[in-house]
Structure formats: structure tokens, C-alpha cells
Amino acid sequence: MDEFFKLLDDESIINAMHTAGLAGKIARAKPELMARNMEKHLSEEKTQFDKSRQDLISSYVLDSFDQLFLESDDKDNICKFAMKHLDCGSQRVFSKVDKIKFK
């Protein structure tokens, strides 16, 4: 899993985005990895990408969080992550925050 999550800081933004987006599917298939997924996702803003690209990666993180929210024990941190991105300049991120299933 460490090798997989290293792709969040890959040279290619494409690899980082897809890593963030696929992590939710992995966590659903392997629930024992869910806490580790959350930790890695929540630290995604520590990548080498500039703010606008980090926001784009965040939209994929939110896709993963949306898949995991109902089963997660970490709903508070997911909500904090999403709320932190409400004033983000990226329309894609804003639409993801708006759609996430806060139930």
C-alpha cells in the first residue's frame, strides 16, 4: 500500500488523481485498509503539486470519501476535509463537496 500511495506525489498529476480516486474502491474491497486510506488521503495536500493541482487531486479524494462515508469510523475528519474545500477555486471540487453523502 505504501508504494501505491506514493503515486499521490508522482511526477504525473494523472497518476496522483487516479490513485486518489481508486483508494475508495480499495478500501471498500479491503475494509481493514480503510483507516490507512483515510490517513493517506487526508495528507494528500503535502504533495509537490501547486494549489490548483492539489485541489484537483482533492476532488478525487472526495470521490473516494463519498464511497466510504457511510461505513467510515472517521466521518468527522471526512467532513472537515470536505468543508475545508468549500471555498476552493476549483468548480470540480466544489461540486464534489456539494454531492458528498453527509448522512
N, C-alpha and C positions, 0 to 999 in steps of 0.2 A: 504494500500500500504506500510506503514511503516513496518508492520510485514513481508510482502513479501520480501522487500529489506533487512531486517535483515539477510536473508539467504545468502546474499553476504559474510557475515562474519561468517557463520555457521562453526561448527567444521569439517563438511564434505566438502571436495573440490567438490564432486559431486553435492551437493545441491547448492553451490555457482556458479558452472558452468551453471547448468540448470536455475537458477534464472537469470543470466546474459543473457542467450540465449532466454529465454521466454519473457523478458521485451519488446523486439521489437514487438512481437505479441500483447502484451497487449496494447502497445502504438498505434498500428495500429487500434485495436478494439475500443480504448478509446482515441481519439486524445487529449482530454483535459488533459490527464495524461502525454503527451509527454514531456513537459518541466521538469516535475518532474522525469521522467525516465532518461532524459539526465543528470540531476544533480546527480542522484544516480549512474549512470554508470560512470560518469567522476570522481567520488570519490572512485571507486572500488579499487584503489591501496592503500587505507587506511585500508585494511583488515589485519588480523593477519597472513596471509599466507606469506611464503617466496617468494622471487623474481620469481623463476621459476613457482611457482603455481599461482602467480598473473598474470604472462604472459599468462598462460593457461586460466585463467578467462578472461583476456583481449581479447583473441581470440573469446570468446563467446560474449563479449561486442561488438566486431566488427561485429559479425553476426547480432546482433540487430541493430546496427547503419546502416548496409547495407540495412536492411529492411526499415529504417526510413529516409534515407538520402534525397531522393527527396522531401519529404513532410516537412522536418525539417526547422525550422527557425534558427537553431543553427549549420549550416553547417561549420562555421569556427572552432568551438570547436571540432566537429567531426573530421575534417581534422587534427587539431592539435593533437588530441588523437591518430589518426592513424599514423601520421608522427612520433610521439614520439616513436612508437613501430617498426619503420623500422629497427633499429639496434638491435632489440630484439634477443636473442639467440634461441627463440622458432620458429621452422620451421612452425608450425601451425599458429602462429601469423603473421609471415611474409607472408604466403600465403593469409591470410585474408586481410592484408593491401594492398597487390597487387591486390586483386579482388574487393575491395570496390568500389562502383559506384560513383566516384567523377565527377558528371555531373553538 
